[in-house]
Amino acid sequence: MRRVGLVLIGLGLSGLALPAFGVELVLGAREVDWMPILGLVVLCLGVLATWEGQRGVRAVALTDPRAWRRFKKNRGAVAGGVLVIAVMTVGFVGPMLAPHPPDDIFDAGLTEDGTPVGPNDLFVLGADNIGRDELSRLLYGGRVSLSVALTAVAIAGLLGFGAGLVSGYFKGALDLSLMAIVDFVLSLPFLLIAIALNRVIENPALWTLCLLLGLLSWTTLARVTRAKTLQVRELEYVHAARALGATHLRILLRHVLPNVLGPAIVIGSTMIANMIIVESAMSFLGLGVKPPTASWGSMLRDGQEYLQYAPRLILYPGALIVMTVFGFNLLGEGLRDALDPKE
């Protein structure tokens, strides 16, 4: 049941993130996009299944009751978790409640001198620099920013965790080859590659940005996972399983992976915060999300020229970015303390 729950959680998050990449599930005459609604339902089912399936499980750090007790005692970790849940609710559920389409331009959104109007009955948080609803743009922009960050971390996590696990367990020539690739990726200048890609591809899709971020961000996770795997593979119960004739795959999945998963989870949570910052910076520089698609970084870029007349155009997306990064950092610190085996 626990494994089914984790799979459902992954599918639910995917369903919530897919609309940011243009994937829709439109049914009925009203042309309602059911993809985020379906993703939310699957996510809730996955959480319930995981909650039911964790009873009696002690071996995996994710479901260790002692880890959860330590996590709940850490007020900073709980506060970070609440912030993360709030931001993800705003980003993934908020677009379904947005009062206006994010790209619609309203004549009433600008004053006679061309400056954006402030909050009123039509625009709860006012309008942006060209007359679009600020609240709707914030809600849709949150989904784009979080989708890019989560997708990039998923790519980096699969590459980094898989490479570190295989490299640390088998060692030898495979280890040397994979670590050489890690050193090569670390030597690549990220910003120059982003600029070159932006010049080569006239209008890069959102998944291209996710792929770029993921392919250049997996090295730290690979090194930490490799170091932990080198330590775990020399433990007595791993030698005992090998002596009893267990296959390498069984040893990796049953004995090594559960013990190296904790540090990977901690690194993944902090990577999400870093990805949000990087995506915002790239969008601010014009190298990330392309207009008219809204993201918090692109909204900062659009509002900088109106800082004197409408500072809220900078304040709202900036506050959401800070709150999101702060929440994920607090959550990462709390998970690190809760999953620490020395505790």
Stockholm file with secondary structure:
# STOCKHOLM 1.0

chainA/1-343         MRRVGLVLIGLGLSGLALPAFGVELVLGAREVDWMPILGLVVLCLGVLATWEGQRGVRAVALTDPRAWRRFKKNRGAVAGGVLVIAVMTVGFVGPMLAPHPPDDIFDAGLTEDGTPVGPNDLFVLGADNIGRDELSRLLYGGRVSLSVALTAVAIAGLLGFGAGLVSGYFKGALDLSLMAIVDFVLSLPFLLIAIALNRVIENPALWTLCLLLGLLSWTTLARVTRAKTLQVRELEYVHAARALGATHLRILLRHVLPNVLGPAIVIGSTMIANMIIVESAMSFLGLGVKPPTASWGSMLRDGQEYLQYAPRLILYPGALIVMTVFGFNLLGEGLRDALDPKE
#=GR chainA/1-343 SS CHHHHHHHHHHHHHHHHGGGGTCCCEETTTTEECHHHHHHHHHHHHHHHHHHHTTTCCSSGGGCHHHHHHHHHCHHHHHHHHHHHHHHIIIIIGGGGCSSCTTCCCGGGBCTTSCBCCSCSSCTTCBCTTSCBHHHHHHHHHHHHHHHHHHHHHHHHHHHHHHHHHHHHHCHHHHHHHHHHHHHHHTSCHHHHHHHHHHHSSSCCHHHHHHHHHHTSCHHHHHHHHHHHHHHTTSHHHHHHHHTTCCHHHHIIIIIHHHHHHHHHHHHHHHHHHHHHHHHHHHHTTSSSCTTSCCHHHHHHHHGGGTTTCTHHHHHHHHHHHHHHHHHHHHHHHHHHHTCTTC
#=GC SS_cons         CHHHHHHHHHHHHHHHHGGGGTCCCEETTTTEECHHHHHHHHHHHHHHHHHHHTTTCCSSGGGCHHHHHHHHHCHHHHHHHHHHHHHHIIIIIGGGGCSSCTTCCCGGGBCTTSCBCCSCSSCTTCBCTTSCBHHHHHHHHHHHHHHHHHHHHHHHHHHHHHHHHHHHHHCHHHHHHHHHHHHHHHTSCHHHHHHHHHHHSSSCCHHHHHHHHHHTSCHHHHHHHHHHHHHHTTSHHHHHHHHTTCCHHHHIIIIIHHHHHHHHHHHHHHHHHHHHHHHHHHHHTTSSSCTTSCCHHHHHHHHGGGTTTCTHHHHHHHHHHHHHHHHHHHHHHHHHHHTCTTC
//
